[in-house]
Amino acid sequence: MTTVDHPARDGTGGPARRPVRVPFPVVDEVARHCLQEAEPETVHIEIHLPGPLDRDRLTAAFTEALRRHPRVLMREAPGRWYRRRYEWELTPEPDTAVVSFTPHGRDSLRAARARCLEAAPPLSASPPVRLEVVEGAGPAANGGAGPDTPTGTSADPATGAGSGNGNGTVLFLTINHTALDGPACLRVLATAAELYGGRDNTPAAPPVRSPDAVEPGYTSTPSVWAPPARVASGAPESTPGNGLIVTELAVPCRPQGSPYTVNDQLMAATALTVAHWNREHGQRPRPLRITMPVDDRPRGADMPIGNGTRLVEVTFSPAEVDASRMGELLRRTATRTRALKAADRPQLGHGAALLTAPVVPVAWRAAVTRGLRRAAGPWTSTCLLSNIGRIPYALDFGEEAGRARAVWFSAPARTPRGLTVTTASTAGRLHVSLRWSRSLLGHGDGAHLRDLFEHYLHATEETGASSR
């Protein structure tokens, strides 16, 4: 029985109180309008621990963490067709079991990743999050295998999870992106780790950045009115949904005092990867436009929970995406990303804020939003790069389970964009996820894109250092 049927009472045996309702923010409403069963909007988080976890203690710790971040305990409130907005209904407890456990087997990691991509937790049950625990999964991460290939088949040195010593644990968190984003749910996991292990998981201080300086000659940007390049189609599959490859790389080096950051190196590598791929597939050169989420929220226990990032777009002309002029590309990228991060702009832009104004029934706005999304398809950005950065939490689950050795995220990759690159760093290593729409690319295409990305990321170290 859910709290809709039997809502929480006032604590004195008196009449039930109506659950608190919160209007959908702009990001949530636009996502809700555009839901598709074929390509669910899920966020996948994958955390590898060196030791085992106790089932009852973990379930209790994660449930208590949800209570300590009550904005996670929500479901979509029912309403009539003519209502002016969608609303979240906050609940005191989960409506359903949130944590499940899977024993490790030959393909257990592959299957768990696939489940993260294939079905989003329903919005009708609180919370729209599911945690799957794969037990006995070995001490390290599976570097190259995605959901379409057996685990442990890659030559990557991080493939120990496919046939490890059976003592490790892998946590898979599946999030309905209509309600929540990855950094918010990572905050909840950090709280659960602290409750489980009794160790401090206070976020580390963010890295100190040198004062921003405008690089002369790099302030102009290509026109945003021309339709950007699309990722060229490879060998698409008949099965709908998303494919995924995860890999572990070294965090790219950069000269001390460089005007660009690791994020800028990742952005340059992404642009070069897509340009190379499109050349191989005979696509005419066109401007690249790469969406980049920006998250300014604090990472402490009071972090606002929900979809808290704003989206900006970094544009490159075809002539600018040139690996032989890497230093120039990196400095140009740094200038543009700094300007975009500093700009005061709504999460999805002023147009989305206007589109979601509650002046007509929400069902009417949904139809208009879907129509505009289809019409704007040719102007949708080329791909998305989401750099979580250094994981600020130890994710320390105590002496037996230990600290996280690897953390992967992946963001939805629905067409017409069709490709996302998501990165995070843990324990001095860079964890990269490439996720794609199967209507655009196949697993072999994803593996080739991963190799191209690794090549160009390494090139940002060598050429970037020598061309200053």
Summary of the structure (lengths in Angstrom):
residues: 468
radius of gyration: 22.1
end to end distance: 64.4
largest distance: 73.5
contacts: 1578
relative contact order: 0.17
helix: 31%
strand: 20%
